[in-house]
Structures are given as C-alpha cells and as structure tokens.
Amino acid sequence: MTGAGAPGAAGILHCLGQEPALKVTVADASENSVGRYLANDFVKIPRGDDPAFVPVLLDLCRDRDIQILMPLVTKELIPLALHKESFAAAGTKILVSDAPSLEIANNKSRLYQFLEWRGIEVPAYRVVENTEQFRQALHELGYPGKPVCFKPSVSNGSRGVRILREDISESALLFQQKPGHLWMRAAEALRILEEAPFPELLVSEYLPGDEYSVDCLCYQGEARLIVPRLRRKMVNGITVEGVFEEKEEIINYSRRIIAELKLHGNIGIQVKQAAVGNYLLLEINPRVQGTISAALGAGVNLPLLAVRQEAGFPVEENDLRVKWGTRFSRYWQEVFY
C-alpha cells in the first residue's frame, strides 16, 4: 500500500488487518509516515511524479514478492496504470482502473463533458481559461442571482475550490468561520485570477443540499457494492461524522458512472443535492478514499474485499450486506516512536 502518510492510511490498514493471512508492506515518500508504525514492513519510495517512481516500485514488488499493489495517492494512479503489464510480469496486480478512464476521472472538466455526452446529468458548468471567459461563465450560470463555485480541472484535496456569492458578510466570515472557508465574492476571485496565469477552471452551479461520499467496489465497470454515506460534518475536507444511507437514486446514478468509465477496484464518488432536489456529481476519486474504513462499522470491509477480488478469491453475498443507518464519528489518535 502506497501513501502510508495519507490521512486515511491508518484506517485502511486497520481494514486490511482484519485478515491475519495478509502481510502488508507500506510505502511513502516520507520517512516518518504514520503507516510505517502500523504495518509489517515499510519502504521509502520516490514521489508519484518522479521518473524513478515506477522503476523503484517495480523492483520493490519483485524483491518482496508483492502480489497486490494498492495505491492511495492520486498522482501515482496513471503512472501505475500505464505500466500494468510490467507489474503483471513481475507477479503483481495493481488495484487501479485503466489509464484512459483515469485521465477522464482525474480531470473534472473532461469528466463532466464525458458524462454529459452520454446522457448522464451533471451540474450546469462552463470550462474557462482566462478572466474574460470566467466573467462570461458567471453571467451564463446566473451569478449574482445564484451562487456559483469554481475549481481547477485537475486538483485534489479541495485545492483551488471556492464558492462565490455576493450576500456574504466578511465580518461573519472573519469571526464565525475558521481560516480556510470557501466563500468569497466574485470581485475578490477576479482580483486573484488577474494576478498571475491560472490553470483551466471548471465553473459550475452551486449545489446547496446534502453531500454524500459514495464508496464503491467495482470490477472492470461492474459495480459490486455501492455505499453512500452522508457527510454530516467535515474538517479540512475530511468527513469526521456521518451516517450510511441506502439512497437508491445515488446508488443508481453511481452505477451508471462506474459503467461508463469502466472503473475498477475501490472508487470514491462525491455527489451533492441540487436546489431542485436531485443528486449530481461533484467529482470522482478513482482510488481508495480515506474514510472508506468507516464502512467497517456498517458491516463491509471494502479495502479487503478489493484485495480478495483482485486475488481471485470469491466475494460472498454476506460480505456485501450493509447495515444501513449506521452512524460514525472519527477522531485523531497518536503513534509514538
């Protein structure tokens, strides 16, 4: 498992630890990643965008007889997908979708276009590359009468995301919100965008309703299990309180997306409720999501099921039964070394 220092690494290792027969080697670019102290074995590796990343990891898989590779880091996905055959020759299967699917899923603008062209509803949106197009997009999406949000086409971890509306109180934001809130006015956004060149942006309607993270188990485009969880409370974009809900609308919507993109392994889908009541896509995380471990409390061990599926072991119906209505809270825990 790569990404041993990711926020969700400890929980995912806990899920994998439910199978005593598994020996888990964790890897990370940082020497002191928390996963180092929670697994059987640790190795330091280059970052996913380093040219040495794939050769080093391939040698590691050969030397340690790694049978399954589970990447947690978004930047690692496409390099690994492009070298699936090399890893397979070394006896290692990679829990990752094919590169063409990842190239769409990791680009929010391409993802919206891809799904729209296939008749799957997405939020109203525009793709912009300069401030003139940005102004035009705001106008076409109904701003300032309607709130609008924007984010880079390629980003992760909520980087570059902002919600625009004119009726915000800067005093309330200063004294009632923690640093890092997402709200701003259009003039402030334009001032920042005019300072320097900026990446391609997806500008879309703001979805005001409940937000759900959907953890999925897929096999080459077939959805084996889809588990929506309401995000009741978040800290820095990470769910810390939620509840598992059997929302058929979200489940069916997610199944269509998985099939069109031919996604594989553990996949995360983010949806939010629009003003008219339906649920629409925010983005896809085509990898294991950090909070996937919470589903263990609802009776399903999604990371372990993905490993079993990849290893060719049967996944029984009993393994796919969710205890709907289960609530969860998350908290920090220390590791000493």
C-alpha positions in Angstrom: 0.0 0.0 0.0 1.5 3.3 -1.0 0.5 6.6 0.6 1.4 5.4 4.1 1.2 9.0 5.3 -2.2 9.8 3.9 -4.9 10.9 6.3 -6.9 7.7 5.8 -3.9 5.3 5.8 -4.3 4.2 9.4 -8.0 3.3 8.9 -7.3 1.4 5.7 -4.5 -0.6 7.4 -7.0 -1.4 10.1 -9.3 -2.8 7.5 -6.6 -4.9 5.9 -5.5 -6.1 9.3 -8.9 -7.9 9.7 -7.3 -10.7 7.5 -4.5 -12.3 9.5 -3.1 -14.0 6.4 -2.2 -10.7 4.8 1.3 -9.3 5.1 1.2 -5.6 4.3 4.2 -3.6 3.1 3.6 0.1 3.2 5.4 2.8 1.2 5.7 6.5 1.2 7.9 9.4 0.1 8.2 10.5 3.7 10.5 8.6 6.1 8.2 9.1 9.1 4.8 8.3 7.6 2.4 7.1 10.3 1.7 3.9 8.3 5.3 2.9 8.9 4.5 2.1 12.5 1.2 0.3 11.8 2.2 -2.3 9.2 4.5 -5.3 8.8 7.1 -3.6 6.6 7.9 -0.1 5.3 10.0 1.3 2.4 10.6 4.8 1.3 9.8 5.4 -2.4 10.0 8.4 -4.8 7.0 10.7 -5.3 4.5 9.7 -7.9 5.7 12.4 -10.3 9.3 11.3 -10.0 10.7 9.5 -13.1 12.2 6.9 -10.7 8.8 6.1 -9.1 7.8 3.2 -11.4 11.2 1.5 -11.6 11.7 1.7 -7.8 8.3 0.4 -7.1 8.6 -2.4 -9.7 11.9 -3.5 -8.1 10.3 -3.4 -4.7 7.4 -5.6 -5.8 9.9 -8.2 -7.3 12.2 -8.2 -4.2 9.3 -8.6 -1.7 7.1 -10.8 -3.8 4.2 -8.3 -3.7 1.1 -9.8 -5.1 -1.2 -6.8 -5.0 -0.4 -3.1 -5.1 -2.9 -0.7 -3.6 -2.1 3.0 -4.4 -3.6 5.7 -2.2 -2.1 8.8 -3.9 -3.8 10.4 -6.9 -0.6 11.3 -8.7 0.5 7.7 -8.7 -2.5 6.3 -10.5 -1.8 7.0 -14.1 1.9 6.1 -14.0 1.0 2.8 -12.4 -1.9 2.1 -14.8 0.4 2.7 -17.8 2.8 0.0 -16.5 0.2 -2.6 -15.5 1.8 -5.2 -17.9 5.3 -4.7 -16.4 4.0 -5.3 -12.9 1.9 -8.3 -14.0 5.1 -9.8 -15.5 6.6 -9.4 -12.0 3.6 -11.2 -10.5 1.9 -8.0 -9.1 -1.6 -6.9 -9.8 -2.4 -3.2 -9.3 -5.7 -2.1 -7.8 -6.3 0.7 -10.4 -8.5 1.5 -13.3 -7.1 1.7 -16.8 -5.3 4.8 -17.8 -7.9 6.2 -20.3 -10.5 6.0 -17.5 -8.2 7.7 -15.0 -7.4 10.5 -17.4 -11.1 11.4 -17.6 -11.9 10.8 -14.0 -8.9 12.9 -12.7 -9.9 15.9 -14.9 -13.1 17.4 -13.6 -13.9 19.3 -16.8 -13.4 16.3 -19.0 -15.4 14.2 -16.6 -18.4 16.5 -16.8 -18.1 16.6 -20.6 -17.8 12.8 -20.9 -20.8 12.1 -18.8 -22.9 14.8 -20.4 -22.2 13.4 -23.8 -23.5 10.0 -22.6 -26.8 11.4 -21.2 -25.8 11.4 -17.5 -26.9 14.6 -15.8 -24.2 16.8 -14.2 -24.4 20.3 -12.8 -24.6 23.3 -15.2 -21.0 24.2 -16.0 -18.5 26.1 -18.1 -14.8 25.5 -18.7 -12.6 28.6 -18.7 -9.0 29.5 -19.3 -8.9 33.3 -18.8 -10.7 36.1 -16.8 -12.9 37.1 -19.7 -14.3 33.6 -20.0 -14.6 33.5 -16.2 -16.8 36.6 -16.2 -18.9 35.2 -19.1 -19.3 31.9 -17.3 -20.6 33.7 -14.1 -23.1 35.6 -16.2 -24.3 32.5 -18.1 -24.7 30.5 -14.8 -26.9 33.2 -13.3 -24.5 35.0 -11.0 -25.0 37.0 -8.8 -28.6 35.8 -8.5 -27.4 32.3 -8.0 -24.2 31.2 -6.1 -21.5 29.7 -8.3 -18.5 27.6 -7.5 -15.2 27.0 -9.3 -12.2 24.7 -9.1 -9.2 23.7 -11.2 -9.9 21.0 -13.7 -7.1 19.0 -12.2 -6.6 19.2 -8.5 -7.2 17.2 -5.3 -7.7 17.8 -1.6 -10.1 20.8 -2.2 -7.2 22.9 -3.5 -8.4 25.9 -5.5 -12.1 25.4 -4.7 -14.2 28.4 -3.9 -17.9 29.3 -3.7 -19.0 32.7 -5.0 -21.9 34.8 -3.7 -22.4 38.5 -3.2 -24.5 38.4 0.0 -21.8 37.1 2.3 -20.7 39.0 5.4 -17.0 39.5 5.6 -17.3 40.2 9.3 -19.2 36.9 9.8 -16.6 35.0 7.8 -13.8 36.6 9.9 -15.3 36.0 13.3 -17.5 33.0 12.9 -15.7 30.8 10.4 -12.3 29.1 10.8 -9.5 30.1 8.4 -9.8 28.1 5.1 -13.5 28.7 4.5 -14.6 28.5 0.8 -16.8 31.6 0.5 -15.8 34.8 -1.4 -17.2 37.4 -3.7 -16.6 37.5 -7.5 -14.5 40.7 -7.3 -12.1 39.0 -4.9 -11.8 35.9 -7.1 -11.2 38.1 -10.2 -8.5 40.1 -8.4 -6.6 36.9 -7.6 -7.1 35.4 -11.0 -5.7 38.6 -12.7 -2.5 38.5 -10.6 -1.0 35.6 -12.5 -1.7 32.9 -15.0 -4.1 30.2 -13.7 -4.9 26.6 -14.7 -8.0 25.7 -16.6 -11.1 26.0 -14.3 -14.4 24.3 -14.1 -17.1 26.9 -13.2 -20.4 25.3 -12.2 -23.7 25.9 -10.4 -23.5 25.6 -6.6 -25.3 22.6 -5.2 -26.8 23.7 -1.8 -28.1 20.4 -0.4 -26.7 17.4 1.5 -23.3 16.0 0.4 -22.6 12.2 0.1 -19.4 10.3 -0.3 -20.0 7.0 -2.1 -17.5 4.2 -1.6 -17.7 1.6 -4.3 -16.3 -1.8 -5.1 -16.0 -2.3 -8.9 -14.8 -4.9 -11.3 -14.0 -3.6 -14.8 -17.0 -1.3 -14.9 -19.3 -3.6 -13.0 -20.5 -2.2 -9.6 -20.3 -4.9 -7.0 -21.1 -2.7 -4.0 -22.1 1.0 -3.7 -22.2 2.5 -0.2 -23.4 6.2 0.1 -22.6 8.0 3.4 -24.0 11.3 4.4 -21.2 13.8 5.2 -22.7 15.4 8.4 -19.5 17.1 9.5 -16.2 17.8 7.7 -12.8 19.1 8.8 -10.5 20.3 6.0 -12.5 18.3 3.5 -12.3 15.0 5.5 -15.6 13.5 6.9 -15.4 13.2 10.7 -19.1 12.5 11.3 -21.6 10.7 9.0 -24.3 8.1 8.5 -24.7 5.3 5.9 -27.9 5.7 4.0 -29.4 3.4 1.3 -30.2 6.1 -1.2 -31.3 4.3 -4.4 -31.1 7.5 -6.5 -27.5 7.9 -5.6 -26.7 4.2 -6.0 -28.2 4.0 -9.5 -26.6 7.3 -10.5 -23.2 6.0 -9.3 -23.7 2.6 -11.1 -24.2 4.4 -14.4 -21.0 6.5 -13.9 -19.0 3.4 -13.0 -20.2 1.5 -16.1 -19.5 4.4 -18.5 -16.0 4.9 -17.2 -15.2 1.2 -16.7 -13.8 1.9 -13.2 -12.1 -0.8 -11.2 -11.3 -1.5 -7.6 -12.2 0.8 -4.7 -13.6 4.0 -6.1 -15.0 7.2 -4.4 -17.8 9.3 -5.9 -18.8 12.6 -4.4 -22.4 13.8 -5.0 -24.4 16.7 -3.7 -28.1 17.6 -3.8 -29.1 20.4 -6.2 -31.7 23.1 -5.5 -34.4 21.1 -7.3 -33.7 18.0 -5.1 -31.8 15.6 -7.4 -28.2 14.5 -6.6 -25.5 15.4 -9.0 -21.8 14.7 -9.3 -19.1 16.8 -7.7 -16.1 14.7 -8.6 -14.6 11.2 -8.6 -11.7 9.9 -6.6 -10.6 6.9 -8.7 -8.8 5.3 -5.8 -9.4 4.2 -2.2 -10.9 7.1 -0.2 -9.6 7.9 3.2 -12.9 7.5 5.1 -13.6 4.1 3.4 -12.6 2.5 6.7 -15.8 3.9 8.3 -17.8 1.3 6.4 -16.3 -1.4 8.5 -18.7 -0.3 11.3 -21.5 -0.8 8.8 -20.5 -4.4 8.2 -18.5 -4.1 5.0 -14.7 -4.2 4.6 -14.3 -2.5 1.2 -10.4 -2.4 1.0 -10.2 -6.1 2.0 -12.9 -7.0 -0.5 -11.0 -5.3 -3.3 -7.9 -7.2 -2.4 -9.8 -10.5 -2.3 -11.4 -9.7 -5.6 -8.1 -8.9 -7.2 -6.5 -12.1 -5.8 -9.3 -14.2 -7.4 -11.0 -15.2 -4.1 -14.8 -15.3 -4.2 -16.7 -12.4 -2.7 -19.8 -13.8 -0.9 -23.2 -12.1 -0.8 -22.9 -12.0 3.0 -19.7 -9.8 2.6 -21.8 -7.2 0.7 -24.5 -6.7 3.3 -24.5 -3.1 4.6 -26.0 -2.2 8.0 -27.8 0.9 6.7 -28.4 3.6 9.3 -25.1 3.1 11.0 -23.6 6.4 12.2 -19.9 7.1 12.8 -17.6 9.7 14.2 -13.8 9.8 13.7 -11.0 11.2 15.9 -7.3 11.6 16.0 -5.0 9.0 17.6 -1.3 9.3 18.2 1.5 6.9 17.2 4.7 7.1 19.3 8.1 6.1 18.1 
